Amino acid sequence: MKTNILIPGVALAIGLGVGFGIGKGGGGAASEISGSGSEVKTRAGDRGMDRGSGGGRKSKARSLEEIYRQPGQSSRVQALLDFYSNLGPGEFQSEAEKLEALPFNERILASVLLFGKWAEVDPTAAMAFTGTMGMTGGFVRPTVLQGWASTDPVNAAKYYTENPAQFAMMNMMGGRGGRGMGMQGPGGIIAGEWAKQDPTGAMEWAKGLKSNSSQAMTSVVSEVAKTDPKKAAEMAASMDEGSRGNAYETIAKQWGASNFSEAQAWANGLPEEQRGAAMASAIAGLAQTSPELAATEIGKMTDTDARREAIPSVAKNYAREDVRGSMDWLNSLDDDAAKKDSMREVMPIWAASDSSAALEFVKSQTSPEVKDSAAQSYVWSNRTSSPAELVEVAGLITNERDRSRTTGVVAARWMQEDKEAATEFINGSNAIDDGMKERLLNGGSMWGGRGRGR
């Protein structure tokens, strides 16, 4: 099974905190599926059926329980891959039903591997089973869809276009070309996999989509840009004007990482309204390999908005090599909004490596918005300072709501480490409202609810 199909399932499950509560609807739900897509027979499915009915399939060596009892996470992953690779088409459903008994963290990994492989063997049955999983099924479908598209993009595309209602949630989560949380919509998933095999065919299909066509075309261009940015640029130029922006930014970032001079020359030749964003993306790509040079290139930019968007990415990559140099560079900039956003990227790195120097930086800030962002990021990411010290840092935050929330985070951690001292602090604090105090003192979540947060 291709390992790149692991990403959507893990991102959705972890990012949204969803548990895989598997429905027990019986075998009928997985063998029947609504919509004309049920008639699609795939090459992957045929191969799986042949392998399952013949004698060439390896015998199942382990059970799920045995796999999770063995030491070593990487060994477990490999054992799961081997175990699921040896299943016949009729065995996947019973294994899927066993996932509910696993702890959440183990369930996520096993679910992604199982449904990814099931999608390669019998995608319509795998997709049908997601319909028995309640709301959780919507978060498993990306894995099924990508596993299907990785071996048979034509039929995966046909199923998607014939059953659009099944993927409505995925389209909503895909956001702005899938960039918001790093998630892709269904069209983007299929188009990206298709582009690995046939970029021209993938682009033709993406252009013909009735909705989210731009996202799908950008996925094609992104995949092509990994190996041939010039060809990707030609493909993007054929897109309609409203769809080119994201595609150009995607190309520029990948091209900037591999050959910044070429990417820069190309970006400078784009129409003025697209030039700044493409240049910012090219510099963000350059920052992955040469962050200090990227910081120098940002100083040459004249598009203020594009420059502001690129700064946090450059600052983060710069900090990985030289956190002090990154902070000195940020301090030299006359852009508080960019510095504020950059604190979320850089301060956790600095707090982990030199918390004393990071705290001095927080205290030295004269801009309230930069100081607030730096203090919040310091507190939220600090794992070495005592809660009493972090409470003092939270007190530096000028925004009342942010100060209360950050103080609550420290108090919740303090309750885990020293309940008596934390209780005394919470009772005497003016930064925490009465409702939050009550929840924290009663062992609940600072956010409310049943101690699970939101």
RODO-2510 file (C-alpha; in nm, 4 decimals, decimal comma):
residues 454
     n   res          X          Y          Z
     1     m     0,0000     0,0000     0,0000
     2     k     0,1269     0,3468    -0,0793
     3     t     0,2218     0,5297     0,2369
     4     n     0,0972     0,8687     0,1119
     5     i    -0,2613     0,7606     0,1669
     6     l    -0,1997     0,7753     0,5416
     7     i    -0,2014     1,1541     0,5528
     8     p    -0,5690     1,2501     0,5064
     9     g    -0,7062     0,9986     0,7532
    10     v    -0,4570     1,0867     1,0267
    11     a    -0,4940     1,4614     0,9727
    12     l    -0,8727     1,4489     0,9878
    13     a    -0,8940     1,2110     1,2805
    14     i    -0,6379     1,3901     1,4968
    15     g    -0,7188     1,7437     1,3884
    16     l    -1,0877     1,7063     1,4632
    17     g    -1,0592     1,4718     1,7616
    18     v    -1,2890     1,2126     1,6113
    19     g    -1,3136     0,8585     1,7505
    20     f    -1,3792     0,5706     1,5174
    21     g    -1,7069     0,4337     1,6583
    22     i    -1,7808     0,1554     1,4105
    23     g    -2,1461     0,0754     1,3456
    24     k    -2,2614    -0,2838     1,3697
    25     g    -2,5003    -0,2833     1,0775
    26     g    -2,4204    -0,6356     0,9572
    27     g    -2,2765    -0,7532     0,6294
    28     g    -2,5494    -0,6054     0,4109
    29     a    -2,4368    -0,2467     0,4505
    30     a    -2,0909    -0,3178     0,3198
    31     s    -2,2070    -0,5232     0,0272
    32     e    -2,4596    -0,2744    -0,1062
    33     i    -2,4131     0,0917    -0,1843
    34     s    -2,6421     0,3602    -0,3119
    35     g    -2,5849     0,5456    -0,6348
    36     s    -2,4713     0,4355    -0,9742
    37     g    -2,1160     0,4037    -0,8447
    38     s    -2,2073     0,0631    -0,7048
    39     e    -2,1819    -0,0801    -1,0542
    40     v    -1,8198     0,0277    -1,0963
    41     k    -1,5781    -0,2645    -1,0967
    42     t    -1,2201    -0,1565    -1,0500
    43     r    -0,8930    -0,3049    -1,1529
    44     a    -0,7855    -0,3024    -0,7897
    45     g    -1,1042    -0,4817    -0,6898
    46     d    -1,0557    -0,7464    -0,9566
    47     r    -0,7019    -0,8095    -0,8447
    48     g    -0,8139    -0,8358    -0,4847
    49     m    -1,0891    -1,0843    -0,5713
    50     d    -0,8517    -1,2995    -0,7738
    51     r    -0,5992    -1,3024    -0,4986
    52     g    -0,8590    -1,3820    -0,2371
    53     s    -1,0090    -1,6770    -0,4270
    54     g    -0,6816    -1,8360    -0,5291
    55     g    -0,4234    -2,0172    -0,3275
    56     g    -0,1493    -1,7595    -0,3805
    57     r    -0,2573    -1,5312    -0,0971
    58     k    -0,0396    -1,5587     0,2106
    59     s    -0,1994    -1,7037     0,5205
    60     k    -0,2807    -1,4659     0,8025
    61     a     0,0049    -1,4879     1,0497
    62     r    -0,1154    -1,2617     1,3316
    63     s    -0,4265    -1,1136     1,4852
    64     l    -0,4727    -0,7449     1,5604
    65     e    -0,4402    -0,8156     1,9320
    66     e    -0,1095    -0,9970     1,8864
    67     i     0,0305    -0,7157     1,6744
    68     y    -0,0397    -0,4548     1,9405
    69     r     0,1240    -0,6661     2,2099
    70     q     0,4603    -0,6691     2,0361
    71     p     0,7179    -0,3981     2,1225
    72     g     0,8257    -0,1259     1,8825
    73     q     0,5907     0,1112     1,7028
    74     s     0,7622     0,0744     1,3657
    75     s     0,7416    -0,3046     1,3991
    76     r     0,3701    -0,2766     1,4685
    77     v     0,3173    -0,0589     1,1634
    78     q     0,4961    -0,3087     0,9420
    79     a     0,3060    -0,5976     1,1001
    80     l    -0,0244    -0,4179     1,0401
    81     l     0,0687    -0,3564     0,6769
    82     d     0,1556    -0,7224     0,6318
    83     f    -0,1560    -0,8355     0,8175
    84     y    -0,3959    -0,6205     0,6162
    85     s    -0,2168    -0,7020     0,2907
    86     n    -0,2986    -1,0687     0,3476
    87     l    -0,6721    -1,0175     0,3957
    88     g    -0,9178    -1,1344     0,1339
    89     p    -1,2025    -0,9053     0,0228
    90     g    -1,4484    -1,0738     0,2578
    91     e    -1,2291    -1,0310     0,5665
    92     f    -1,1952    -0,6537     0,5846
    93     q    -1,5345    -0,5813     0,7396
    94     s    -1,4809    -0,8094     1,0401
    95     e    -1,1388    -0,6496     1,0995
    96     a    -1,2911    -0,3021     1,0716
    97     e    -1,5444    -0,3911     1,3388
    98     k    -1,2609    -0,4869     1,5755
    99     l    -1,1106    -0,1373     1,5618
   100     e    -1,3649     0,0002     1,8075
   101     a    -1,2037    -0,1985     2,0903
   102     l    -0,8645    -0,0318     2,0412
   103     p    -0,7499     0,2760     2,2359
   104     f    -0,7931     0,5968     2,0378
   105     n    -0,4287     0,6434     1,9334
   106     e    -0,3977     0,2822     1,8172
   107     r    -0,7356     0,2990     1,6460
   108     i    -0,6304     0,5922     1,4271
   109     l    -0,3243     0,4200     1,2836
   110     a    -0,4942     0,0838     1,2329
   111     s    -0,7962     0,2515     1,0714
   112     v    -0,5876     0,4405     0,8195
   113     l    -0,3892     0,1310     0,7234
   114     l    -0,6944    -0,0935     0,7084
   115     f    -0,9187     0,1361     0,5055
   116     g    -0,6334     0,2359     0,2770
   117     k    -0,5673    -0,1267     0,1889
   118     w    -0,9371    -0,2138     0,1689
   119     a    -0,9779     0,0670    -0,0841
   120     e    -0,7141    -0,0913    -0,3061
   121     v    -0,8778    -0,4351    -0,2874
   122     d    -1,2517    -0,3601    -0,2884
   123     p    -1,3157     0,0155    -0,2845
   124     t    -1,6926     0,0058    -0,3201
   125     a    -1,7249    -0,2224    -0,0167
   126     a    -1,4868    -0,0020     0,1821
   127     m    -1,6815     0,3087     0,0856
   128     a    -2,0086     0,1384     0,1730
   129     f    -1,8820     0,0451     0,5181
   130     t    -1,8076     0,4090     0,5971
   131     g    -2,1841     0,4585     0,5753
   132     t    -2,2271     0,2330     0,8811
   133     m    -1,9893     0,4425     1,0926
   134     g    -2,2135     0,7381     1,1634
   135     m    -2,0477     1,0794     1,1546
   136     t    -1,7075     0,9156     1,1727
   137     g    -1,7534     0,7741     0,8244
   138     g    -1,7056     1,1205     0,6809
   139     f    -1,3568     1,1309     0,8268
   140     v    -1,2593     0,7886     0,6939
   141     r    -1,3689     0,8531     0,3349
   142     p    -1,0569     1,0571     0,2445
   143     t    -0,8414     0,7525     0,3167
   144     v    -1,0700     0,5254     0,1166
   145     l    -1,0878     0,7718    -0,1705
   146     q    -0,7121     0,8205    -0,1906
   147     g    -0,6422     0,4489    -0,1683
   148     w    -0,8870     0,3950    -0,4536
   149     a    -0,7478     0,6779    -0,6643
   150     s    -0,3902     0,5614    -0,6108
   151     t    -0,4620     0,2442    -0,8096
   152     d    -0,7644     0,3326    -1,0224
   153     p    -0,8223     0,7082    -1,0486
   154     v    -1,0654     0,6827    -1,3412
   155     n    -1,3221     0,4801    -1,1490
   156     a    -1,2595     0,6690    -0,8258
   157     a    -1,3363     0,9873    -1,0192
   158     k    -1,6495     0,8332    -1,1665
   159     y    -1,7741     0,7288    -0,8255
   160     y    -1,7108     1,0754    -0,6827
   161     t    -1,8936     1,2586    -0,9594
   162     e    -2,1895     1,0177    -0,9424
   163     n    -2,2182     1,0350    -0,5617
   164     p    -2,1301     1,3945    -0,4679
   165     a    -2,3507     1,4044    -0,1556
   166     q    -2,1310     1,1425     0,0129
   167     f    -1,8362     1,3828     0,0015
   168     a    -2,0038     1,7076     0,1046
   169     m    -1,8206     1,7177     0,4388
   170     m    -1,4860     1,6610     0,2709
   171     n    -1,5509     1,9522     0,0368
   172     m    -1,6325     2,1751     0,3316
   173     m    -1,3154     2,0728     0,5157
   174     g    -1,1004     2,1140     0,2059
   175     g    -1,1275     2,4898     0,2355
   176     r    -0,9198     2,7206     0,0229
   177     g    -0,7683     2,4667    -0,2075
   178     g    -0,7097     2,2467     0,0930
   179     r    -0,4498     2,4858     0,2321
   180     g    -0,6192     2,5889     0,5553
   181     m    -0,5367     2,2782     0,7618
   182     g    -0,3389     2,0995     0,4967
   183     m    -0,6483     1,9067     0,3899
   184     q    -0,7672     1,8420     0,0367
   185     g    -1,1187     1,8103    -0,0910
   186     p    -1,2205     1,4901    -0,2725
   187     g    -1,1570     1,6360    -0,6174
   188     g    -0,8090     1,7403    -0,5112
   189     i    -0,7300     1,3958    -0,3697
   190     i    -0,8342     1,2189    -0,6881
   191     a    -0,6690     1,4707    -0,9194
   192     g    -0,3402     1,4566    -0,7286
   193     e    -0,3260     1,0777    -0,7443
   194     w    -0,4305     1,0770    -1,1084
   195     a    -0,1582     1,3289    -1,1921
   196     k     0,1053     1,0860    -1,0659
   197     q     0,0004     0,8515    -1,3462
   198     d    -0,1446     1,0741    -1,6192
   199     p    -0,1178     1,4516    -1,5638
   200     t    -0,2946     1,5379    -1,8898
   201     g    -0,5906     1,3141    -1,8183
   202     a    -0,6098     1,4407    -1,4604
   203     m    -0,6172     1,8025    -1,5741
   204     e    -0,8888     1,7356    -1,8310
   205     w    -1,1019     1,5731    -1,5634
   206     a    -1,0373     1,8497    -1,3118
   207     k    -1,1339     2,1197    -1,5608
   208     g    -1,4654     1,9474    -1,6244
   209     l    -1,5772     1,9336    -1,2605
   210     k    -1,8948     2,1271    -1,1832
   211     s    -1,7691     2,2322    -0,8391
   212     n    -1,4271     2,2717    -0,6771
   213     s    -1,2635     2,2511    -1,0180
   214     s    -0,9998     2,5052    -0,9190
   215     q    -0,8896     2,2977    -0,6197
   216     a    -0,8603     1,9855    -0,8319
   217     m    -0,6611     2,1629    -1,1041
   218     t    -0,4282     2,3058    -0,8415
   219     s    -0,3667     1,9532    -0,7093
   220     v    -0,2639     1,8413    -1,0566
   221     v    -0,0326     2,1368    -1,0996
   222     s     0,1141     2,0813    -0,7528
   223     e     0,1969     1,7204    -0,8298
   224     v     0,3585     1,8064    -1,1647
   225     a     0,5569     2,0913    -1,0066
   226     k     0,7397     1,8455    -0,7810
   227     t     0,9357     1,7136    -1,0774
   228     d     0,8807     1,9648    -1,3603
   229     p     0,7864     2,3164    -1,2448
   230     k     0,8160     2,4570    -1,5950
   231     k     0,5556     2,2145    -1,7250
   232     a     0,3395     2,2900    -1,4219
   233     a     0,3609     2,6593    -1,5016
   234     e     0,2464     2,5921    -1,8580
   235     m    -0,0472     2,3904    -1,7284
   236     a    -0,1440     2,6635    -1,4830
   237     a    -0,1375     2,9230    -1,7585
   238     s    -0,4136     2,7287    -1,9357
   239     m    -0,6436     2,7585    -1,6329
   240     d    -0,9045     3,0315    -1,6196
   241     e    -0,7874     3,3558    -1,4661
   242     g    -0,9761     3,3120    -1,1396
   243     s    -0,8151     2,9733    -1,0752
   244     r    -0,4541     3,0591    -1,1463
   245     g    -0,3629     3,2351    -0,8213
   246     n    -0,3428     2,9304    -0,5920
   247     a    -0,1823     2,7246    -0,8670
   248     y     0,0888     2,9856    -0,9219
   249     e     0,1611     3,0027    -0,5490
   250     t     0,1906     2,6235    -0,5283
   251     i     0,4319     2,6136    -0,8214
   252     a     0,6366     2,9038    -0,6874
   253     k     0,6882     2,7427    -0,3476
   254     q     0,8063     2,4110    -0,4871
   255     w     1,0168     2,5787    -0,7555
   256     g     1,1662     2,8188    -0,5013
   257     a     1,2820     2,5272    -0,2895
   258     s     1,4620     2,3595    -0,5795
   259     n     1,5835     2,6547    -0,7894
   260     f     1,5037     2,9979    -0,6506
   261     s     1,6647     3,1919    -0,9358
   262     e     1,4414     3,0238    -1,1931
   263     a     1,1349     3,0615    -0,9716
   264     q     1,2119     3,4291    -0,9148
   265     a     1,2522     3,4981    -1,2857
   266     w     0,9252     3,3201    -1,3597
   267     a     0,7344     3,4990    -1,0820
   268     n     0,8615     3,8373    -1,1984
   269     g     0,7114     3,7674    -1,5401
   270     l     0,3608     3,7058    -1,4056
   271     p     0,0834     3,9680    -1,4232
   272     e     0,1149     4,2290    -1,1512
   273     e    -0,1875     4,1099    -0,9554
   274     q    -0,0354     3,7608    -0,9202
   275     r     0,3305     3,8494    -0,8962
   276     g     0,3535     3,9397    -0,5280
   277     a     0,1855     3,6270    -0,3917
   278     a     0,3913     3,4035    -0,6208
   279     m     0,7125     3,5742    -0,5128
   280     a     0,6188     3,5327    -0,1465
   281     s     0,5606     3,1621    -0,2062
   282     a     0,8922     3,1269    -0,3892
   283     i     1,0691     3,2847    -0,0923
   284     a     0,8831     3,0523     0,1451
   285     g     1,0169     2,7636    -0,0632
   286     l     1,3681     2,9060    -0,0522
   287     a     1,3393     2,9290     0,3263
   288     q     1,3202     2,5509     0,3478
   289     t     1,6828     2,5236     0,2350
   290     s     1,8337     2,8737     0,2804
   291     p     1,6324     3,0670     0,5407
   292     e     1,8860     3,3447     0,5903
   293     l     1,8928     3,4132     0,2167
   294     a     1,5133     3,4041     0,2156
   295     a     1,5097     3,6696     0,4873
   296     t     1,7296     3,8866     0,2665
   297     e     1,4975     3,8366    -0,0312
   298     i     1,1949     3,9420     0,1744
   299     g     1,3634     4,2757     0,2302
   300     k     1,3478     4,3354    -0,1456
   301     m     0,9728     4,2833    -0,1714
   302     t     0,7484     4,5821    -0,2376
   303     d     0,4108     4,4083    -0,2090
   304     t     0,3319     4,4656     0,1607
   305     d     0,0548     4,2083     0,1909
   306     a     0,2514     3,9339     0,0171
   307     r     0,5593     4,0189     0,2223
   308     r     0,3584     3,9904     0,5432
   309     e     0,2300     3,6475     0,4425
   310     a     0,5802     3,5140     0,3753
   311     i     0,7503     3,6391     0,6915
   312     p     0,6187     3,3777     0,9430
   313     s     0,7220     3,0879     0,7209
   314     v     1,0700     3,2301     0,6744
   315     a     1,0998     3,3060     1,0461
   316     k     1,0095     2,9487     1,1393
   317     n     1,2631     2,7926     0,9045
   318     y     1,5250     3,0465     1,0100
   319     a     1,4621     2,9630     1,3773
   320     r     1,5271     2,5949     1,3186
   321     e     1,8854     2,6830     1,2261
   322     d     1,9422     2,9973     1,4319
   323     v     1,6593     3,1027     1,6601
   324     r     1,8446     3,4097     1,7880
   325     g     1,9182     3,5199     1,4325
   326     s     1,5546     3,4723     1,3412
   327     m     1,4369     3,6842     1,6330
   328     d     1,6921     3,9549     1,5605
   329     w     1,5698     3,9628     1,2016
   330     l     1,2074     3,9880     1,3123
   331     n     1,2948     4,2692     1,5511
   332     s     1,4461     4,4606     1,2623
   333     l     1,1200     4,4552     1,0664
   334     d     0,8725     4,7407     1,0761
   335     d     0,5635     4,5210     1,0565
   336     d     0,3962     4,4365     1,3857
   337     a     0,1273     4,2230     1,2200
   338     a     0,3894     3,9955     1,0617
   339     k     0,5865     3,9796     1,3847
   340     k     0,2721     3,8905     1,5780
   341     d     0,1987     3,5999     1,3436
   342     s     0,5620     3,4911     1,3537
   343     m     0,5613     3,4544     1,7311
   344     r     0,3377     3,1491     1,7016
   345     e     0,5996     2,9843     1,4805
   346     v     0,9249     3,0915     1,6430
   347     m     0,8580     3,1320     2,0152
   348     p     0,7913     2,7580     2,0770
   349     i     1,1281     2,6772     1,9204
   350     w     1,3067     2,9336     2,1342
   351     a     1,1222     2,8432     2,4551
   352     a     1,2320     2,4823     2,4077
   353     s     1,5982     2,5665     2,3474
   354     d     1,6561     2,8703     2,5750
   355     s     1,3538     2,9686     2,7796
   356     s     1,5386     3,2435     2,9692
   357     a     1,6399     3,4253     2,6500
   358     a     1,2933     3,3753     2,5061
   359     l     1,1347     3,5292     2,8156
   360     e     1,3650     3,8291     2,7993
   361     f     1,2530     3,8802     2,4412
   362     v     0,8879     3,8702     2,5494
   363     k     0,9469     4,1310     2,8186
   364     s     1,1404     4,3595     2,5829
   365     q     0,8602     4,3978     2,3280
   366     t     0,7078     4,7430     2,3066
   367     s     0,4227     4,6563     2,0682
   368     p     0,1255     4,5235     2,2737
   369     e     0,0082     4,2900     1,9972
   370     v     0,3546     4,1413     1,9449
   371     k     0,4120     4,1087     2,3181
   372     d     0,0749     3,9397     2,3705
   373     s     0,1388     3,6909     2,0915
   374     a     0,4906     3,6184     2,2154
   375     a     0,3735     3,5690     2,5748
   376     q     0,0876     3,3393     2,4759
   377     s     0,3110     3,1281     2,2542
   378     y     0,5752     3,1106     2,5278
   379     v     0,3257     2,9906     2,7890
   380     w     0,1411     2,7454     2,5679
   381     s     0,4600     2,5780     2,4448
   382     n     0,6759     2,5914     2,7585
   383     r     0,7248     2,2521     2,9223
   384     t     1,0164     2,3311     3,1545
   385     s     0,9205     2,6385     3,3581
   386     s     0,7096     2,5997     3,6688
   387     p     0,3396     2,6928     3,6616
   388     a     0,4090     2,9752     3,9078
   389     e     0,6585     3,1270     3,6621
   390     l     0,4236     3,0823     3,3667
   391     v     0,1397     3,2543     3,5518
   392     e     0,3610     3,5628     3,5761
   393     v     0,4239     3,5534     3,2026
   394     a     0,0511     3,5174     3,1344
   395     g     0,0027     3,8286     3,3440
   396     l     0,2031     4,0290     3,0869
   397     i    -0,0733     3,9797     2,8276
   398     t    -0,2695     4,3012     2,7800
   399     n    -0,5759     4,1543     2,6081
   400     e    -0,8110     4,0494     2,8880
   401     r    -0,9647     3,7534     2,7086
   402     d    -0,6295     3,6155     2,5961
   403     r    -0,4841     3,6680     2,9436
   404     s    -0,7708     3,4772     3,1046
   405     r    -0,7501     3,1903     2,8582
   406     t    -0,3723     3,1585     2,8908
   407     t    -0,3872     3,1741     3,2692
   408     g    -0,6508     2,9011     3,2610
   409     v    -0,4191     2,6801     3,0557
   410     v    -0,1466     2,7189     3,3174
   411     a    -0,3904     2,6563     3,6025
   412     a    -0,5169     2,3367     3,4394
   413     r    -0,1608     2,2089     3,4062
   414     w    -0,0844     2,3158     3,7633
   415     m    -0,3792     2,1113     3,8927
   416     q    -0,2137     1,8019     3,7435
   417     e     0,1219     1,8747     3,9059
   418     d     0,0365     2,0259     4,2454
   419     k    -0,3332     2,0350     4,3244
   420     e    -0,2942     2,2123     4,6577
   421     a    -0,0839     2,5000     4,5227
   422     a    -0,3008     2,5261     4,2117
   423     t    -0,6185     2,5418     4,4182
   424     e    -0,4781     2,8257     4,6243
   425     f    -0,3801     3,0145     4,3087
   426     i    -0,7144     2,9612     4,1333
   427     n    -0,9134     3,0779     4,4354
   428     g    -0,7120     3,3974     4,4576
   429     s    -0,6819     3,4761     4,0855
   430     n    -0,8556     3,7725     3,9264
   431     a    -0,7585     3,6595     3,5775
   432     i    -0,9860     3,3533     3,5780
   433     d    -1,3628     3,3975     3,5774
   434     d    -1,5843     3,2213     3,8308
   435     g    -1,7152     2,9665     3,5814
   436     m    -1,3668     2,8558     3,4832
   437     k    -1,2597     2,8461     3,8467
   438     e    -1,5436     2,6114     3,9322
   439     r    -1,4662     2,3795     3,6437
   440     l    -1,0959     2,3638     3,7221
   441     l    -1,1464     2,3084     4,0939
   442     n    -1,3943     2,0284     4,0267
   443     g    -1,1533     1,8480     3,7968
   444     g    -1,3264     1,9498     3,4756
   445     s    -1,1987     2,1153     3,1619
   446     m    -1,1241     2,4857     3,1564
   447     w    -1,3480     2,5049     2,8477
   448     g    -1,6519     2,3382     3,0016
   449     g    -1,8202     2,0167     2,9008
   450     r    -1,7266     1,6796     3,0442
   451     g    -1,3594     1,7372     3,1051
   452     r    -1,2699     1,6756     2,7411
   453     g    -1,2354     2,0288     2,6099
   454     r    -1,3829     2,1401     2,2826
***
